[in-house]
Amino acid sequence: MSEELTEAGATALAAALRAEHAAVWTYELVTAFVSRPQVRSAVAEATGVHEGHRDEAQRLIRATGATPPAASPAYSLPQPMTDEGSAIAVLIIAEQECQVGWRSVLENTEPDGPDPAVRRTALTALTTAATRATRWRITAGRTPAAEAQPGKP
């Protein structure tokens, strides 16, 4: 199964993979700042989901004959993390960045392309990132909790 992606589609998929690499790194770092058991559990679950999306993006890129971009050894945080509240704020941003990446994949691939797995993966990843960001906003007491158009830059 091989997807013939346009250049824009391939670029978008690589960007989504980079966002997933960053999200996995961020979630792993956040574990040092969260203490409530339900938050720690949600962080562990989300880490696993992002690892799955990362692995699937790598597989999809390899299926095109390309080499997936590697993870960076570290990433810059969008703001300092000093406690659980600031860590959750960083997680919301990480989820938003994943939403932007996966939405771009949807916008730059064809609905009737030769391998629907690319769009199916993008839709699933966009939806789960939007849902998770909403849950983090609720946990942080932010309103509105949900965005009207997830992934819109």
C-alpha positions in Angstrom: 0.0 0.0 0.0 1.7 3.2 -1.2 0.3 6.7 -1.2 1.2 9.0 -4.0 1.3 12.3 -2.2 1.6 15.6 -3.8 4.6 17.7 -2.7 2.2 19.7 -0.5 0.8 16.5 1.0 4.2 15.1 1.7 5.3 18.4 3.3 2.2 18.5 5.4 2.6 14.9 6.6 6.2 15.5 7.5 5.1 18.6 9.5 2.5 16.6 11.3 5.1 14.0 12.2 7.4 16.8 13.5 4.5 18.0 15.7 4.0 14.5 17.0 7.7 14.1 17.8 7.5 17.4 19.8 4.3 16.3 21.5 5.8 13.1 22.7 8.9 14.9 24.0 6.7 17.5 25.7 4.4 15.0 27.4 7.4 13.1 28.7 8.8 16.3 30.1 5.5 17.3 31.7 5.5 14.2 33.9 8.0 16.0 36.2 5.4 18.8 36.8 2.2 16.9 37.4 1.2 15.3 40.7 -2.5 14.6 40.7 -3.1 10.9 39.8 -5.8 11.6 37.3 -3.6 14.2 35.5 -0.6 11.8 35.5 -2.9 9.1 34.1 -4.1 11.4 31.3 -0.6 12.4 30.5 0.5 8.7 30.2 -2.5 7.9 28.0 -1.9 10.9 25.8 1.8 10.1 25.4 0.9 6.6 24.1 -1.6 8.1 21.7 0.9 10.5 20.3 3.5 7.7 20.0 1.0 5.8 18.0 0.3 8.8 15.7 4.0 9.4 15.3 4.6 5.7 14.4 1.8 5.7 11.9 3.0 8.9 10.3 6.5 7.4 10.0 5.0 4.3 8.4 2.9 6.4 5.9 6.0 8.4 4.9 8.1 5.3 4.4 5.3 3.8 2.3 5.9 6.7 -0.2 9.6 5.8 -0.4 10.7 8.8 1.6 12.6 9.0 4.8 10.6 10.4 7.8 12.1 13.3 9.6 13.8 12.3 12.8 12.9 13.6 16.2 15.0 16.4 17.6 17.0 15.7 20.8 15.0 18.5 22.5 12.4 21.2 21.7 11.9 24.7 22.8 8.9 25.2 25.1 6.4 27.9 24.2 6.4 29.1 27.8 8.1 28.2 31.0 6.9 25.2 33.0 7.0 25.6 36.8 4.0 23.7 38.1 1.1 21.6 37.0 -0.9 24.6 35.8 1.9 25.8 33.5 2.5 22.2 32.3 -1.1 21.8 31.3 -0.9 25.2 29.4 2.1 23.8 27.5 0.2 20.6 26.7 -2.7 22.6 25.3 -0.2 24.3 22.9 1.3 21.0 22.0 -2.1 19.6 21.1 -2.9 22.8 19.1 0.3 22.3 17.1 -0.6 18.7 16.3 -4.1 19.9 15.2 -2.5 22.4 12.8 -0.2 19.7 11.4 -2.9 17.1 10.9 -5.4 19.6 9.5 -2.8 20.6 6.9 -2.6 16.9 5.9 -6.3 16.9 5.3 -6.2 20.1 3.4 -3.3 18.9 1.2 -4.4 15.4 0.3 -7.1 14.1 -2.0 -10.2 12.5 -0.5 -10.2 9.9 -3.2 -6.4 9.3 -3.2 -4.9 5.8 -3.8 -4.4 5.2 0.0 -7.1 6.5 2.2 -5.0 5.6 5.3 -3.2 9.0 5.1 -6.5 11.0 5.4 -8.0 8.5 7.9 -4.9 8.9 10.1 -5.0 12.7 9.8 -8.7 12.9 10.7 -8.2 10.6 13.7 -5.2 12.5 14.9 -6.9 15.9 14.4 -10.0 14.7 16.3 -8.1 13.2 19.2 -5.8 16.2 19.5 -8.8 18.6 19.6 -10.6 16.4 22.1 -7.5 16.2 24.3 -6.9 20.0 24.1 -10.6 20.5 25.2 -10.1 18.1 28.1 -6.9 20.0 29.2 -8.7 23.3 29.0 -11.5 21.9 31.2 -8.9 20.6 33.6 -7.3 24.1 33.7 -10.6 25.8 34.1 -10.4 27.7 30.8 -13.4 28.9 28.8 -14.3 28.3 26.2 -13.0 24.8 26.5 -13.4 23.8 22.8 -12.3 25.6 19.7 -14.7 26.2 16.9 -12.3 25.1 14.1 -9.5 22.8 15.5 -6.3 23.1 13.7 -6.9 26.4 12.1 -3.7 28.4 12.3 
